[in-house]
Amino acid sequence: MPKTIFFIVILIVGVVAYTGIDVTSKYDDASQIRNQVLDDMIDPLAKKILIYASESNLDEIIGSTITKHEDGI
């Protein structure tokens, strides 16, 4: 699978290089979409996950779980 993807990428780059097509506008469109996805979807989701993780008291949960299961060893 990675070989196929690599071959397709090389093929596309070769066609663009051979024909001299100007791909600046397409690259700008893709870059704008990427930035919009990161700003509107990924960043808020990451922020929510980090807030939840910081408020979860994970160290206390792990400590109590270890203490509870130490007796079985």
C-alpha positions in Angstrom: 0.0 0.0 0.0 2.7 2.6 0.9 4.5 1.7 -2.4 1.3 2.4 -4.3 0.8 5.8 -2.6 4.5 6.7 -3.2 4.2 5.7 -6.8 1.1 7.9 -7.3 2.7 10.9 -5.6 5.8 10.5 -7.8 3.6 10.2 -10.9 1.7 13.4 -10.0 4.9 15.3 -9.3 6.3 14.0 -12.6 3.2 15.1 -14.6 3.3 18.5 -13.0 7.0 18.9 -13.6 6.7 17.7 -17.2 3.7 19.8 -18.2 4.6 22.9 -16.2 1.1 23.3 -14.8 0.8 26.1 -12.3 -0.5 24.4 -9.1 -0.2 27.5 -6.9 -3.9 28.2 -6.7 -4.7 24.5 -5.9 -2.0 24.5 -3.2 -3.4 27.7 -1.7 -6.9 26.1 -1.7 -5.6 22.9 0.0 -3.7 25.0 2.5 -6.7 27.1 3.4 -8.8 23.9 3.9 -6.1 22.4 6.1 -5.9 25.6 8.2 -9.7 25.7 8.5 -9.9 22.1 9.7 -7.1 22.6 12.2 -8.6 25.9 13.6 -12.3 24.8 13.6 -12.1 21.1 14.4 -8.8 19.8 15.7 -7.8 22.7 18.0 -11.1 22.8 19.9 -11.2 19.1 20.3 -7.6 19.0 21.6 -8.4 21.8 24.0 -11.4 19.9 25.4 -9.3 16.7 25.8 -6.5 18.6 27.6 -9.0 20.4 29.9 -10.6 17.1 30.7 -7.2 15.4 31.3 -6.0 18.2 33.6 -9.2 18.1 35.7 -9.4 14.3 35.9 -7.1 13.7 38.9 -5.5 10.8 37.0 -2.7 10.5 39.6 -5.2 9.9 42.4 -7.1 7.4 40.3 -3.9 5.4 39.4 -2.7 5.6 43.1 -6.0 4.2 44.4 -6.1 1.5 41.8 -2.6 0.4 42.6 -3.3 0.4 46.3 -6.5 -1.6 45.8 -4.7 -4.2 43.8 -1.5 -4.5 45.9 -3.2 -6.9 48.2 -3.6 -9.5 45.5 0.2 -9.7 44.8 
